[in-house]
Amino acid sequence: MTEAITPSPVAVAAPRRRNPERTRKAILTAALKEFAHAGYAGARIEKIVKAAKCNIRMLYHYFGDKKGLYLAVLESAYVDLRAKEAELSIDFDKPLDGLLDLLRFTFVYFEKNPRFDGLLRAENMIQGKFVAQSRMVTETAFPLRRTIERLIASGRAQGLFRDGLDPIQLYVTIAALSRFHLGAGYSLSVTLDTDMSKAEWRQARLKHAEDMLAAYLTTQPRAV
């Protein structure tokens, strides 16, 4: 009588559990890269889902459509910037140090987050069409404006700062000092025969920006 042979059990891999938050984050990360590189019109959903390793149904499930995804990417990028800004330890009794710390943070943030800078350039090329639809972008900037206003008030009360400082003008100046050498770095490097991508040049640029900001804050304006 032939003995029956019992087949060995075959190990079956457990199905991968769905993690909605991980999938959503992967889509946002891939979309930030694509939108920063190609802008809204040039970005391709197929490339995003491939990079995120998900299917297109999941993308539309979480974000609705391409417009919804793009707006979510914008808001997520701004929230990240504002959240890291909020981690600064600002001493309102030392207003000059506080504003210089804000400048240093902004300078380094743009350098370390080129995709955010690319996203801003792409959005401005379409005249801020999507960012204007987001209340979140405006609301998350309120603490920043309040911080700058308090630093200016403290500096004025201590007799350190000049008259007529405007918080919005001041932040635009800080952003410009932090971004222009990045956005126009390739053309400026050729035009001025200076490699603006070098760490040494970037450090010198930051010191230059600090000196300019400190001089502007503490020097009385010229009489007209």
Secondary structure, 3 states (H helix, E strand, C coil): CCCCCCCCCCCCCCCCCCCHHHHHHHHHHHHHHHHHHHHHHHCCHHHHHHHHCCCHHHHHHHHCCHHHHHHHHHHHHHHHHHHHHHCCCCCCCCHHHHHHHHHHHHHHHHHHCHHHHHHHHHHHHCCCCCHHHCHHHHHHCHHHHHHHHHHHHHHHHCCCCCCCCCHHHHHHHHHHHHHHHHHCHHHHHHHCCCCCCCHHHHHHHHHHHHHHHHHHHHCCCCCC
